[in-house]
């Protein structure tokens, strides 16, 4: 533990000094070319665990409206990442904004761009309690009607992207903080069986796709991570198609696991025969340079836990530059600054997961 602490402090101080220098140099026109060499993540077998040296694939959530334009956001992404998760472009409110069919235009353009650039696409997300279009939430459904609709939706979307999107967050955030099933429209109307049904329908639509359940606040021991273990175990015992669990890892200095705790939790999920990926990592911090050193130590903890677990095939942050984050730039949660300059967090990631 001590050597890595020394590395963190060295990197952190170097990064901090660098960050201070970088702050002075924080120039809107900063040349992204002077960033760390792109860590070359192992190429992932289609939808599977990484091949080769067993390093996880490095990914980030992206906003298509920013990525599609040639510029520093696109250049920075292409310089460092091999996988993307559409932050919003594949959610139900984007793909089914009205009851009359689907709008795949943006998602198709994003997937086409990704494949042209040899970037793997992780589909996000088929079933969630948020970003459900109003025409769905405002309608008074019978169980049969809503079940038929959800089956039709999952089947149509997964079939549409078959062969281009090789892994999916099928069910996102099914649990409450206490570990009960969240009372979403899906659970209220369809009952607890909606989780297994959604996975079965996605598998039937694309038997090659790797299927995930994705959740936040699993990274520390507690009722939620324990309940998720029971849910996943039950699904596996019933041979419901399921390949992995995504630990979103939206962390802060106040809510962060120790390395030992995170490794134990990840090993436990892996013991169910599942991939255990880091799917949405970000670390919101307060002002000041010292906060960036602490942030780097949290990124390093998660990256090291992923590197040490063979079943951790994907290390994805929820965005990559502080210029575009759901938390707001002031929280500085991501590995690159708002002007695309590497922070100590990026140095820690590259040190743990790089070549
Ligand atoms: O598309 C509309 C646009 O038409 C409208 O003009 C604009 C202003 O109201 O809103 C736009 O929708 C926004 C959407 O992002 C697309 O930009 C929603 O208001 C906004 O709430 C939504 O936020 C997203 C959030 O999920 C929704 O809950 C964030 O960008 C996205 O990063 C976040 O991502 C989630 C993951 O999917 C699941 N895990 C947690 C993570 C963070 O909440």
Boltz pocket constraint, residues with backbone or C-beta under 6 A from the ligand:
constraints:
  - pocket:
      binder: B
      contacts: [[A, 87], [A, 88], [A, 130], [A, 131], [A, 172], [A, 248], [A, 280], [A, 325], [A, 326]]
      max_distance: 6.0
